[in-house]
Amino acid sequence: MSVGFYDPPVINIFHQADPAAHVFKFDPDTVFIYGSHDYNSTTASDDVGSQYDMKDYYVLTQTDISQPATVGNKILDLPDVPWAQKQLWAPDVAEKDGQYYLFFPAKDKSEDGLFRIGVALSDTPDGTFKAEPDYIEGSYSIDPAVLADDDGSYYIYFGGLWGGQLQAWTNNTYDSSQLGPNAPTTGNALGPRYAKLSEDLKSFDGEVQELVFIDQDGQQMQANSTRRFFEASSINKIGDLYYYQYSTGDSHTIEVAVGTSPQGPFVWNSTLLQPVAGWTTHESITKFKDDWLLYYADASLTHQDNLRNTKVRKLVYEDGTLSLTQPQPLQPVAKIKRTMRWAA
């Protein structure tokens, strides 16, 4: 069972996936929605996800979630990233001291085309971002998510299996033999990676570590669990607790795990979103005025898995758990044709 058409997109005429929604303190009346920019690419589908060849970023804005979003400026273009060759996938944005930092993955120009994470800066949240000349040293894989903690520290989380190449990195060492649509099926599940960011948010302050998830049985999450991490990291702090959201990929749900430290461990808490139209989705949560909002994307408008639209749902936060205000209607959906969906 999956969701056929679960409310209209925030905008029909612009295809955005992997939304990272933020409400910044300078403008509490606007939601800024960053994401990957799907388009009807003519790149042939293959088993390395070449069809997901996003090449720029735009920002959407909403001042009323009952009204269509506004498409803003192009904020970054692939030719303006010196180290990247292709595939600008799911980004995130952080603000510090009035400066805005766009964290984004792309494949580098090495022979293997490894995903790395770069950073670009702007004086405004919707202005042109200028990319740093090289990717963040020590970075790899996809789907960066940034947490600004109450003590002024910033943490970055990242990683995605299969096309996201996370399984090819063990103890921060690359193994090309592990590239491809594979991941452990026994033993402990692979976790996303995290690092504390430097004062200027342009580098890692210390070594990249693996995040640990604890399942509902009190044991470390196992690779064969339908709740194991696959991609799409997002994190919020609510009170004294940290809420980590992620996609399970090939089991198609969005899960939530809760921790008392930004460095984990995170204990599985709940399933936030059931499968949607399309192979998977990517989420973010933000508080807008008095409402907690879940932004995500699906392919219900186009029935084309690499041509998705962003959607928004209200959440309720009660007894330490985030859940949908209105239950998610489940119904059969037509299978979307695809050769192979690699994380994007």
Contacts in CASP RR format, 6 or more apart in sequence:
PFRMAT RR
TARGET T0000
AUTHOR 0000-0000-0000
METHOD contacts of the structure
MODEL  1
MSVGFYDPPVINIFHQADPAAHVFKFDPDTVFIYGSHDYNSTTASDDVGS
QYDMKDYYVLTQTDISQPATVGNKILDLPDVPWAQKQLWAPDVAEKDGQY
YLFFPAKDKSEDGLFRIGVALSDTPDGTFKAEPDYIEGSYSIDPAVLADD
DGSYYIYFGGLWGGQLQAWTNNTYDSSQLGPNAPTTGNALGPRYAKLSED
LKSFDGEVQELVFIDQDGQQMQANSTRRFFEASSINKIGDLYYYQYSTGD
SHTIEVAVGTSPQGPFVWNSTLLQPVAGWTTHESITKFKDDWLLYYADAS
LTHQDNLRNTKVRKLVYEDGTLSLTQPQPLQPVAKIKRTMRWAA
1 274 0 8 1.000
1 275 0 8 1.000
1 330 0 8 1.000
1 331 0 8 1.000
1 332 0 8 1.000
2 252 0 8 1.000
2 274 0 8 1.000
2 275 0 8 1.000
2 276 0 8 1.000
2 277 0 8 1.000
2 278 0 8 1.000
2 330 0 8 1.000
2 331 0 8 1.000
2 332 0 8 1.000
2 333 0 8 1.000
3 274 0 8 1.000
3 275 0 8 1.000
3 276 0 8 1.000
3 277 0 8 1.000
3 298 0 8 1.000
3 300 0 8 1.000
3 328 0 8 1.000
3 329 0 8 1.000
3 330 0 8 1.000
3 331 0 8 1.000
3 333 0 8 1.000
4 276 0 8 1.000
4 277 0 8 1.000
4 300 0 8 1.000
4 331 0 8 1.000
4 332 0 8 1.000
4 333 0 8 1.000
5 277 0 8 1.000
5 300 0 8 1.000
5 301 0 8 1.000
6 276 0 8 1.000
6 277 0 8 1.000
6 298 0 8 1.000
6 300 0 8 1.000
6 311 0 8 1.000
6 313 0 8 1.000
6 328 0 8 1.000
6 329 0 8 1.000
7 311 0 8 1.000
7 313 0 8 1.000
8 311 0 8 1.000
9 301 0 8 1.000
9 309 0 8 1.000
9 310 0 8 1.000
9 311 0 8 1.000
10 33 0 8 1.000
10 60 0 8 1.000
10 62 0 8 1.000
10 65 0 8 1.000
10 68 0 8 1.000
10 69 0 8 1.000
10 295 0 8 1.000
10 309 0 8 1.000
10 310 0 8 1.000
10 311 0 8 1.000
10 312 0 8 1.000
11 60 0 8 1.000
11 68 0 8 1.000
11 69 0 8 1.000
11 70 0 8 1.000
11 71 0 8 1.000
11 309 0 8 1.000
11 310 0 8 1.000
12 68 0 8 1.000
12 301 0 8 1.000
12 309 0 8 1.000
13 71 0 8 1.000
14 58 0 8 1.000
14 60 0 8 1.000
14 69 0 8 1.000
14 71 0 8 1.000
14 309 0 8 1.000
15 37 0 8 1.000
15 38 0 8 1.000
15 39 0 8 1.000
15 302 0 8 1.000
15 307 0 8 1.000
15 308 0 8 1.000
15 309 0 8 1.000
16 33 0 8 1.000
16 35 0 8 1.000
16 36 0 8 1.000
16 37 0 8 1.000
16 38 0 8 1.000
16 58 0 8 1.000
16 60 0 8 1.000
16 297 0 8 1.000
16 308 0 8 1.000
16 309 0 8 1.000
16 310 0 8 1.000
17 35 0 8 1.000
17 36 0 8 1.000
17 38 0 8 1.000
17 90 0 8 1.000
17 282 0 8 1.000
17 297 0 8 1.000
17 308 0 8 1.000
17 309 0 8 1.000
17 310 0 8 1.000
17 344 0 8 1.000
18 35 0 8 1.000
18 36 0 8 1.000
18 89 0 8 1.000
18 90 0 8 1.000
18 91 0 8 1.000
18 143 0 8 1.000
18 232 0 8 1.000
18 282 0 8 1.000
18 297 0 8 1.000
18 344 0 8 1.000
19 33 0 8 1.000
19 34 0 8 1.000
19 35 0 8 1.000
19 60 0 8 1.000
19 282 0 8 1.000
19 283 0 8 1.000
19 284 0 8 1.000
19 295 0 8 1.000
19 296 0 8 1.000
19 297 0 8 1.000
19 310 0 8 1.000
20 33 0 8 1.000
20 34 0 8 1.000
20 35 0 8 1.000
20 90 0 8 1.000
20 91 0 8 1.000
20 92 0 8 1.000
20 93 0 8 1.000
20 145 0 8 1.000
20 234 0 8 1.000
20 284 0 8 1.000
20 295 0 8 1.000
21 31 0 8 1.000
21 32 0 8 1.000
21 33 0 8 1.000
21 34 0 8 1.000
21 284 0 8 1.000
21 285 0 8 1.000
21 286 0 8 1.000
21 293 0 8 1.000
21 295 0 8 1.000
21 312 0 8 1.000
22 31 0 8 1.000
22 32 0 8 1.000
22 33 0 8 1.000
22 34 0 8 1.000
22 93 0 8 1.000
22 95 0 8 1.000
22 125 0 8 1.000
22 286 0 8 1.000
23 30 0 8 1.000
23 31 0 8 1.000
23 32 0 8 1.000
23 286 0 8 1.000
23 287 0 8 1.000
23 288 0 8 1.000
24 30 0 8 1.000
24 32 0 8 1.000
24 95 0 8 1.000
24 125 0 8 1.000
25 95 0 8 1.000
26 98 0 8 1.000
27 125 0 8 1.000
28 289 0 8 1.000
29 63 0 8 1.000
29 289 0 8 1.000
30 61 0 8 1.000
30 62 0 8 1.000
30 63 0 8 1.000
31 61 0 8 1.000
31 62 0 8 1.000
31 63 0 8 1.000
31 65 0 8 1.000
31 286 0 8 1.000
31 288 0 8 1.000
31 293 0 8 1.000
32 59 0 8 1.000
32 60 0 8 1.000
32 61 0 8 1.000
32 93 0 8 1.000
32 125 0 8 1.000
32 126 0 8 1.000
33 59 0 8 1.000
33 60 0 8 1.000
33 61 0 8 1.000
33 62 0 8 1.000
33 69 0 8 1.000
33 295 0 8 1.000
33 310 0 8 1.000
34 57 0 8 1.000
34 59 0 8 1.000
34 75 0 8 1.000
34 91 0 8 1.000
34 92 0 8 1.000
34 93 0 8 1.000
34 102 0 8 1.000
35 57 0 8 1.000
35 58 0 8 1.000
35 90 0 8 1.000
35 91 0 8 1.000
35 310 0 8 1.000
36 54 0 8 1.000
36 57 0 8 1.000
36 88 0 8 1.000
36 89 0 8 1.000
36 90 0 8 1.000
36 91 0 8 1.000
36 344 0 8 1.000
37 54 0 8 1.000
37 55 0 8 1.000
37 56 0 8 1.000
37 57 0 8 1.000
37 58 0 8 1.000
37 88 0 8 1.000
38 54 0 8 1.000
38 306 0 8 1.000
38 307 0 8 1.000
38 308 0 8 1.000
39 54 0 8 1.000
39 307 0 8 1.000
40 304 0 8 1.000
40 307 0 8 1.000
41 51 0 8 1.000
41 52 0 8 1.000
41 53 0 8 1.000
41 306 0 8 1.000
43 50 0 8 1.000
43 51 0 8 1.000
43 53 0 8 1.000
44 50 0 8 1.000
44 51 0 8 1.000
45 51 0 8 1.000
45 338 0 8 1.000
45 339 0 8 1.000
45 340 0 8 1.000
46 339 0 8 1.000
46 340 0 8 1.000
47 180 0 8 1.000
47 181 0 8 1.000
47 339 0 8 1.000
47 340 0 8 1.000
48 163 0 8 1.000
48 180 0 8 1.000
48 342 0 8 1.000
49 163 0 8 1.000
49 340 0 8 1.000
49 341 0 8 1.000
49 342 0 8 1.000
49 344 0 8 1.000
51 306 0 8 1.000
51 339 0 8 1.000
52 87 0 8 1.000
52 89 0 8 1.000
52 306 0 8 1.000
52 342 0 8 1.000
52 344 0 8 1.000
53 86 0 8 1.000
53 87 0 8 1.000
54 87 0 8 1.000
54 88 0 8 1.000
54 89 0 8 1.000
54 344 0 8 1.000
55 77 0 8 1.000
55 78 0 8 1.000
55 86 0 8 1.000
55 88 0 8 1.000
56 74 0 8 1.000
56 76 0 8 1.000
56 77 0 8 1.000
56 78 0 8 1.000
56 88 0 8 1.000
57 74 0 8 1.000
57 75 0 8 1.000
57 76 0 8 1.000
57 88 0 8 1.000
57 91 0 8 1.000
57 102 0 8 1.000
57 104 0 8 1.000
57 129 0 8 1.000
58 71 0 8 1.000
58 72 0 8 1.000
58 73 0 8 1.000
58 74 0 8 1.000
58 75 0 8 1.000
59 72 0 8 1.000
59 73 0 8 1.000
59 75 0 8 1.000
59 125 0 8 1.000
59 126 0 8 1.000
59 127 0 8 1.000
60 69 0 8 1.000
60 70 0 8 1.000
60 71 0 8 1.000
60 72 0 8 1.000
60 310 0 8 1.000
61 69 0 8 1.000
61 70 0 8 1.000
61 72 0 8 1.000
61 126 0 8 1.000
62 69 0 8 1.000
62 70 0 8 1.000
62 312 0 8 1.000
65 288 0 8 1.000
65 291 0 8 1.000
65 293 0 8 1.000
65 312 0 8 1.000
65 314 0 8 1.000
69 310 0 8 1.000
72 126 0 8 1.000
73 126 0 8 1.000
73 127 0 8 1.000
73 128 0 8 1.000
74 128 0 8 1.000
75 102 0 8 1.000
75 122 0 8 1.000
75 126 0 8 1.000
75 127 0 8 1.000
75 128 0 8 1.000
75 129 0 8 1.000
76 88 0 8 1.000
76 102 0 8 1.000
76 104 0 8 1.000
76 120 0 8 1.000
76 128 0 8 1.000
76 129 0 8 1.000
76 131 0 8 1.000
78 84 0 8 1.000
78 86 0 8 1.000
78 88 0 8 1.000
78 106 0 8 1.000
80 130 0 8 1.000
80 131 0 8 1.000
81 88 0 8 1.000
81 106 0 8 1.000
81 118 0 8 1.000
81 120 0 8 1.000
81 131 0 8 1.000
82 131 0 8 1.000
82 133 0 8 1.000
82 134 0 8 1.000
83 106 0 8 1.000
83 108 0 8 1.000
83 109 0 8 1.000
83 116 0 8 1.000
83 118 0 8 1.000
83 133 0 8 1.000
83 134 0 8 1.000
83 135 0 8 1.000
84 106 0 8 1.000
84 107 0 8 1.000
84 108 0 8 1.000
84 109 0 8 1.000
84 116 0 8 1.000
84 135 0 8 1.000
85 106 0 8 1.000
85 107 0 8 1.000
85 108 0 8 1.000
85 109 0 8 1.000
85 113 0 8 1.000
86 106 0 8 1.000
86 107 0 8 1.000
87 105 0 8 1.000
87 106 0 8 1.000
87 107 0 8 1.000
87 115 0 8 1.000
87 344 0 8 1.000
88 104 0 8 1.000
88 105 0 8 1.000
88 106 0 8 1.000
89 104 0 8 1.000
89 105 0 8 1.000
89 106 0 8 1.000
89 115 0 8 1.000
89 142 0 8 1.000
89 143 0 8 1.000
89 343 0 8 1.000
89 344 0 8 1.000
90 105 0 8 1.000
90 142 0 8 1.000
90 143 0 8 1.000
90 144 0 8 1.000
90 232 0 8 1.000
90 282 0 8 1.000
90 344 0 8 1.000
91 102 0 8 1.000
91 103 0 8 1.000
91 104 0 8 1.000
91 105 0 8 1.000
91 144 0 8 1.000
92 102 0 8 1.000
92 103 0 8 1.000
92 104 0 8 1.000
92 144 0 8 1.000
92 145 0 8 1.000
92 146 0 8 1.000
92 284 0 8 1.000
93 100 0 8 1.000
93 101 0 8 1.000
93 102 0 8 1.000
93 103 0 8 1.000
93 125 0 8 1.000
93 146 0 8 1.000
94 100 0 8 1.000
94 101 0 8 1.000
94 103 0 8 1.000
94 146 0 8 1.000
94 148 0 8 1.000
94 154 0 8 1.000
94 201 0 8 1.000
95 101 0 8 1.000
95 125 0 8 1.000
95 148 0 8 1.000
96 148 0 8 1.000
96 154 0 8 1.000
96 201 0 8 1.000
98 123 0 8 1.000
99 121 0 8 1.000
99 122 0 8 1.000
99 123 0 8 1.000
100 121 0 8 1.000
100 122 0 8 1.000
100 123 0 8 1.000
100 124 0 8 1.000
100 125 0 8 1.000
100 129 0 8 1.000
101 119 0 8 1.000
101 120 0 8 1.000
101 121 0 8 1.000
101 146 0 8 1.000
101 201 0 8 1.000
102 119 0 8 1.000
102 120 0 8 1.000
102 121 0 8 1.000
102 122 0 8 1.000
102 129 0 8 1.000
103 117 0 8 1.000
103 118 0 8 1.000
103 119 0 8 1.000
103 144 0 8 1.000
103 146 0 8 1.000
103 156 0 8 1.000
104 117 0 8 1.000
104 118 0 8 1.000
104 119 0 8 1.000
104 120 0 8 1.000
104 144 0 8 1.000
105 115 0 8 1.000
105 116 0 8 1.000
105 117 0 8 1.000
105 118 0 8 1.000
105 141 0 8 1.000
105 142 0 8 1.000
105 143 0 8 1.000
105 144 0 8 1.000
105 158 0 8 1.000
106 115 0 8 1.000
106 116 0 8 1.000
106 118 0 8 1.000
106 135 0 8 1.000
107 113 0 8 1.000
107 114 0 8 1.000
107 115 0 8 1.000
107 116 0 8 1.000
108 114 0 8 1.000
108 115 0 8 1.000
108 116 0 8 1.000
108 135 0 8 1.000
112 176 0 8 1.000
112 179 0 8 1.000
114 140 0 8 1.000
114 165 0 8 1.000
114 174 0 8 1.000
115 140 0 8 1.000
115 141 0 8 1.000
115 142 0 8 1.000
115 164 0 8 1.000
115 165 0 8 1.000
116 135 0 8 1.000
116 136 0 8 1.000
116 139 0 8 1.000
116 140 0 8 1.000
117 135 0 8 1.000
117 136 0 8 1.000
117 139 0 8 1.000
117 140 0 8 1.000
117 141 0 8 1.000
117 142 0 8 1.000
117 144 0 8 1.000
117 156 0 8 1.000
117 158 0 8 1.000
118 131 0 8 1.000
118 132 0 8 1.000
118 135 0 8 1.000
118 136 0 8 1.000
118 139 0 8 1.000
119 131 0 8 1.000
119 132 0 8 1.000
119 136 0 8 1.000
119 201 0 8 1.000
119 202 0 8 1.000
120 129 0 8 1.000
120 130 0 8 1.000
120 131 0 8 1.000
120 132 0 8 1.000
121 129 0 8 1.000
121 130 0 8 1.000
121 132 0 8 1.000
122 128 0 8 1.000
122 129 0 8 1.000
122 130 0 8 1.000
132 202 0 8 1.000
136 202 0 8 1.000
136 203 0 8 1.000
136 204 0 8 1.000
137 203 0 8 1.000
137 204 0 8 1.000
138 172 0 8 1.000
138 204 0 8 1.000
138 208 0 8 1.000
139 158 0 8 1.000
139 204 0 8 1.000
139 208 0 8 1.000
140 158 0 8 1.000
140 159 0 8 1.000
140 165 0 8 1.000
140 166 0 8 1.000
140 169 0 8 1.000
140 172 0 8 1.000
140 174 0 8 1.000
140 193 0 8 1.000
141 158 0 8 1.000
141 159 0 8 1.000
141 160 0 8 1.000
141 164 0 8 1.000
141 165 0 8 1.000
141 166 0 8 1.000
141 169 0 8 1.000
141 193 0 8 1.000
142 158 0 8 1.000
142 159 0 8 1.000
142 160 0 8 1.000
142 163 0 8 1.000
142 164 0 8 1.000
142 165 0 8 1.000
142 166 0 8 1.000
142 231 0 8 1.000
142 343 0 8 1.000
143 158 0 8 1.000
143 159 0 8 1.000
143 160 0 8 1.000
143 164 0 8 1.000
143 192 0 8 1.000
143 231 0 8 1.000
143 232 0 8 1.000
143 233 0 8 1.000
143 282 0 8 1.000
143 343 0 8 1.000
144 156 0 8 1.000
144 157 0 8 1.000
144 158 0 8 1.000
144 233 0 8 1.000
145 156 0 8 1.000
145 157 0 8 1.000
145 158 0 8 1.000
145 233 0 8 1.000
145 234 0 8 1.000
145 235 0 8 1.000
145 284 0 8 1.000
146 154 0 8 1.000
146 155 0 8 1.000
146 156 0 8 1.000
146 157 0 8 1.000
146 197 0 8 1.000
147 154 0 8 1.000
147 155 0 8 1.000
147 156 0 8 1.000
147 157 0 8 1.000
147 235 0 8 1.000
147 236 0 8 1.000
147 237 0 8 1.000
147 242 0 8 1.000
147 262 0 8 1.000
148 154 0 8 1.000
149 155 0 8 1.000
149 237 0 8 1.000
149 262 0 8 1.000
150 237 0 8 1.000
153 196 0 8 1.000
153 197 0 8 1.000
153 262 0 8 1.000
154 196 0 8 1.000
154 197 0 8 1.000
154 201 0 8 1.000
155 194 0 8 1.000
155 195 0 8 1.000
155 196 0 8 1.000
155 197 0 8 1.000
155 235 0 8 1.000
155 262 0 8 1.000
155 263 0 8 1.000
156 194 0 8 1.000
156 195 0 8 1.000
156 197 0 8 1.000
156 204 0 8 1.000
157 192 0 8 1.000
157 193 0 8 1.000
157 194 0 8 1.000
157 211 0 8 1.000
157 233 0 8 1.000
157 235 0 8 1.000
157 244 0 8 1.000
158 192 0 8 1.000
158 193 0 8 1.000
158 194 0 8 1.000
158 233 0 8 1.000
159 166 0 8 1.000
159 191 0 8 1.000
159 192 0 8 1.000
159 193 0 8 1.000
159 231 0 8 1.000
159 233 0 8 1.000
160 166 0 8 1.000
160 192 0 8 1.000
160 230 0 8 1.000
160 231 0 8 1.000
160 232 0 8 1.000
160 343 0 8 1.000
161 167 0 8 1.000
161 183 0 8 1.000
161 190 0 8 1.000
161 229 0 8 1.000
161 230 0 8 1.000
161 231 0 8 1.000
161 249 0 8 1.000
161 343 0 8 1.000
162 180 0 8 1.000
162 181 0 8 1.000
162 182 0 8 1.000
162 183 0 8 1.000
162 230 0 8 1.000
162 342 0 8 1.000
162 343 0 8 1.000
163 180 0 8 1.000
163 181 0 8 1.000
163 342 0 8 1.000
163 343 0 8 1.000
164 231 0 8 1.000
164 342 0 8 1.000
164 343 0 8 1.000
165 179 0 8 1.000
165 180 0 8 1.000
166 183 0 8 1.000
166 190 0 8 1.000
166 191 0 8 1.000
166 192 0 8 1.000
166 193 0 8 1.000
167 178 0 8 1.000
167 180 0 8 1.000
167 182 0 8 1.000
167 183 0 8 1.000
167 184 0 8 1.000
167 190 0 8 1.000
168 174 0 8 1.000
168 175 0 8 1.000
168 176 0 8 1.000
168 177 0 8 1.000
168 178 0 8 1.000
168 179 0 8 1.000
168 180 0 8 1.000
169 175 0 8 1.000
169 193 0 8 1.000
172 207 0 8 1.000
172 208 0 8 1.000
181 340 0 8 1.000
181 342 0 8 1.000
183 190 0 8 1.000
183 223 0 8 1.000
184 190 0 8 1.000
184 223 0 8 1.000
185 223 0 8 1.000
185 224 0 8 1.000
186 222 0 8 1.000
186 223 0 8 1.000
186 224 0 8 1.000
187 222 0 8 1.000
187 223 0 8 1.000
187 224 0 8 1.000
188 220 0 8 1.000
188 221 0 8 1.000
188 222 0 8 1.000
188 223 0 8 1.000
189 213 0 8 1.000
189 220 0 8 1.000
189 221 0 8 1.000
189 222 0 8 1.000
189 223 0 8 1.000
189 225 0 8 1.000
189 228 0 8 1.000
189 229 0 8 1.000
190 210 0 8 1.000
190 223 0 8 1.000
190 228 0 8 1.000
190 229 0 8 1.000
191 210 0 8 1.000
191 211 0 8 1.000
191 212 0 8 1.000
191 213 0 8 1.000
191 221 0 8 1.000
191 229 0 8 1.000
192 210 0 8 1.000
192 211 0 8 1.000
192 229 0 8 1.000
192 233 0 8 1.000
192 246 0 8 1.000
193 208 0 8 1.000
193 209 0 8 1.000
193 210 0 8 1.000
193 211 0 8 1.000
194 208 0 8 1.000
194 209 0 8 1.000
194 211 0 8 1.000
194 262 0 8 1.000
194 263 0 8 1.000
195 204 0 8 1.000
195 205 0 8 1.000
195 206 0 8 1.000
195 207 0 8 1.000
195 208 0 8 1.000
195 209 0 8 1.000
196 204 0 8 1.000
196 205 0 8 1.000
196 206 0 8 1.000
197 203 0 8 1.000
197 204 0 8 1.000
197 205 0 8 1.000
198 204 0 8 1.000
198 205 0 8 1.000
199 205 0 8 1.000
209 263 0 8 1.000
211 244 0 8 1.000
211 263 0 8 1.000
211 264 0 8 1.000
211 265 0 8 1.000
211 266 0 8 1.000
212 220 0 8 1.000
212 221 0 8 1.000
212 264 0 8 1.000
212 265 0 8 1.000
212 266 0 8 1.000
213 220 0 8 1.000
213 221 0 8 1.000
213 228 0 8 1.000
213 229 0 8 1.000
213 257 0 8 1.000
213 265 0 8 1.000
213 266 0 8 1.000
213 267 0 8 1.000
213 268 0 8 1.000
214 220 0 8 1.000
214 221 0 8 1.000
214 257 0 8 1.000
214 265 0 8 1.000
214 266 0 8 1.000
214 267 0 8 1.000
214 268 0 8 1.000
215 221 0 8 1.000
215 222 0 8 1.000
215 225 0 8 1.000
215 227 0 8 1.000
215 268 0 8 1.000
216 268 0 8 1.000
218 267 0 8 1.000
221 227 0 8 1.000
221 228 0 8 1.000
221 229 0 8 1.000
221 268 0 8 1.000
222 228 0 8 1.000
226 248 0 8 1.000
226 251 0 8 1.000
226 253 0 8 1.000
227 248 0 8 1.000
227 251 0 8 1.000
227 253 0 8 1.000
227 255 0 8 1.000
227 268 0 8 1.000
227 271 0 8 1.000
228 248 0 8 1.000
229 246 0 8 1.000
229 248 0 8 1.000
230 246 0 8 1.000
230 247 0 8 1.000
230 248 0 8 1.000
230 249 0 8 1.000
230 250 0 8 1.000
230 251 0 8 1.000
230 280 0 8 1.000
230 343 0 8 1.000
231 246 0 8 1.000
231 247 0 8 1.000
231 249 0 8 1.000
231 280 0 8 1.000
231 282 0 8 1.000
231 343 0 8 1.000
232 245 0 8 1.000
232 246 0 8 1.000
232 247 0 8 1.000
232 249 0 8 1.000
232 254 0 8 1.000
232 280 0 8 1.000
232 281 0 8 1.000
232 282 0 8 1.000
232 283 0 8 1.000
232 343 0 8 1.000
233 244 0 8 1.000
233 245 0 8 1.000
233 246 0 8 1.000
234 244 0 8 1.000
234 245 0 8 1.000
234 246 0 8 1.000
234 282 0 8 1.000
234 283 0 8 1.000
234 284 0 8 1.000
234 285 0 8 1.000
235 242 0 8 1.000
235 243 0 8 1.000
235 244 0 8 1.000
235 245 0 8 1.000
235 262 0 8 1.000
236 242 0 8 1.000
236 243 0 8 1.000
236 245 0 8 1.000
236 285 0 8 1.000
236 286 0 8 1.000
237 243 0 8 1.000
237 262 0 8 1.000
238 317 0 8 1.000
238 320 0 8 1.000
240 260 0 8 1.000
241 258 0 8 1.000
241 259 0 8 1.000
241 260 0 8 1.000
241 320 0 8 1.000
242 258 0 8 1.000
242 259 0 8 1.000
242 260 0 8 1.000
242 261 0 8 1.000
242 262 0 8 1.000
242 264 0 8 1.000
242 266 0 8 1.000
243 256 0 8 1.000
243 257 0 8 1.000
243 258 0 8 1.000
243 259 0 8 1.000
243 269 0 8 1.000
243 285 0 8 1.000
243 322 0 8 1.000
244 256 0 8 1.000
244 257 0 8 1.000
244 258 0 8 1.000
244 259 0 8 1.000
244 266 0 8 1.000
245 254 0 8 1.000
245 255 0 8 1.000
245 256 0 8 1.000
245 272 0 8 1.000
245 283 0 8 1.000
245 284 0 8 1.000
245 285 0 8 1.000
246 254 0 8 1.000
246 255 0 8 1.000
246 257 0 8 1.000
247 253 0 8 1.000
247 254 0 8 1.000
247 255 0 8 1.000
247 280 0 8 1.000
247 281 0 8 1.000
247 282 0 8 1.000
247 283 0 8 1.000
248 254 0 8 1.000
248 255 0 8 1.000
249 279 0 8 1.000
249 280 0 8 1.000
249 343 0 8 1.000
250 280 0 8 1.000
252 274 0 8 1.000
252 275 0 8 1.000
252 276 0 8 1.000
252 279 0 8 1.000
252 280 0 8 1.000
253 271 0 8 1.000
253 272 0 8 1.000
253 273 0 8 1.000
253 274 0 8 1.000
253 275 0 8 1.000
254 271 0 8 1.000
254 272 0 8 1.000
254 273 0 8 1.000
254 281 0 8 1.000
254 283 0 8 1.000
254 296 0 8 1.000
255 268 0 8 1.000
255 270 0 8 1.000
255 271 0 8 1.000
255 272 0 8 1.000
256 268 0 8 1.000
256 269 0 8 1.000
256 270 0 8 1.000
256 271 0 8 1.000
256 272 0 8 1.000
256 321 0 8 1.000
256 322 0 8 1.000
257 266 0 8 1.000
257 267 0 8 1.000
257 268 0 8 1.000
257 269 0 8 1.000
258 266 0 8 1.000
258 267 0 8 1.000
258 269 0 8 1.000
258 320 0 8 1.000
259 265 0 8 1.000
259 266 0 8 1.000
259 267 0 8 1.000
269 320 0 8 1.000
269 321 0 8 1.000
270 321 0 8 1.000
270 322 0 8 1.000
270 323 0 8 1.000
272 283 0 8 1.000
272 294 0 8 1.000
272 322 0 8 1.000
272 323 0 8 1.000
272 324 0 8 1.000
273 281 0 8 1.000
273 283 0 8 1.000
273 294 0 8 1.000
273 296 0 8 1.000
273 324 0 8 1.000
273 328 0 8 1.000
274 328 0 8 1.000
274 330 0 8 1.000
276 296 0 8 1.000
276 298 0 8 1.000
276 299 0 8 1.000
276 300 0 8 1.000
277 298 0 8 1.000
277 299 0 8 1.000
277 300 0 8 1.000
277 303 0 8 1.000
277 333 0 8 1.000
277 336 0 8 1.000
278 298 0 8 1.000
278 299 0 8 1.000
278 300 0 8 1.000
278 305 0 8 1.000
278 308 0 8 1.000
278 333 0 8 1.000
278 336 0 8 1.000
279 305 0 8 1.000
279 336 0 8 1.000
279 338 0 8 1.000
279 341 0 8 1.000
280 341 0 8 1.000
280 343 0 8 1.000
281 296 0 8 1.000
281 297 0 8 1.000
281 298 0 8 1.000
282 296 0 8 1.000
282 297 0 8 1.000
283 294 0 8 1.000
283 295 0 8 1.000
283 296 0 8 1.000
284 294 0 8 1.000
284 295 0 8 1.000
284 296 0 8 1.000
285 292 0 8 1.000
285 293 0 8 1.000
285 294 0 8 1.000
285 295 0 8 1.000
285 315 0 8 1.000
285 322 0 8 1.000
286 292 0 8 1.000
286 293 0 8 1.000
286 295 0 8 1.000
287 293 0 8 1.000
291 314 0 8 1.000
291 315 0 8 1.000
292 314 0 8 1.000
292 315 0 8 1.000
292 316 0 8 1.000
292 317 0 8 1.000
292 322 0 8 1.000
293 312 0 8 1.000
293 313 0 8 1.000
293 314 0 8 1.000
293 315 0 8 1.000
294 312 0 8 1.000
294 313 0 8 1.000
294 314 0 8 1.000
294 315 0 8 1.000
294 322 0 8 1.000
294 324 0 8 1.000
295 310 0 8 1.000
295 311 0 8 1.000
295 312 0 8 1.000
296 310 0 8 1.000
296 311 0 8 1.000
296 313 0 8 1.000
297 308 0 8 1.000
297 309 0 8 1.000
297 310 0 8 1.000
297 311 0 8 1.000
298 308 0 8 1.000
298 309 0 8 1.000
298 311 0 8 1.000
299 305 0 8 1.000
299 307 0 8 1.000
299 308 0 8 1.000
299 309 0 8 1.000
299 336 0 8 1.000
300 309 0 8 1.000
300 333 0 8 1.000
301 309 0 8 1.000
302 308 0 8 1.000
302 309 0 8 1.000
303 334 0 8 1.000
303 336 0 8 1.000
304 336 0 8 1.000
305 336 0 8 1.000
305 337 0 8 1.000
305 338 0 8 1.000
305 341 0 8 1.000
306 338 0 8 1.000
306 344 0 8 1.000
313 324 0 8 1.000
313 325 0 8 1.000
313 326 0 8 1.000
314 324 0 8 1.000
314 325 0 8 1.000
314 326 0 8 1.000
315 322 0 8 1.000
315 323 0 8 1.000
315 324 0 8 1.000
315 325 0 8 1.000
316 322 0 8 1.000
316 323 0 8 1.000
316 324 0 8 1.000
316 325 0 8 1.000
END
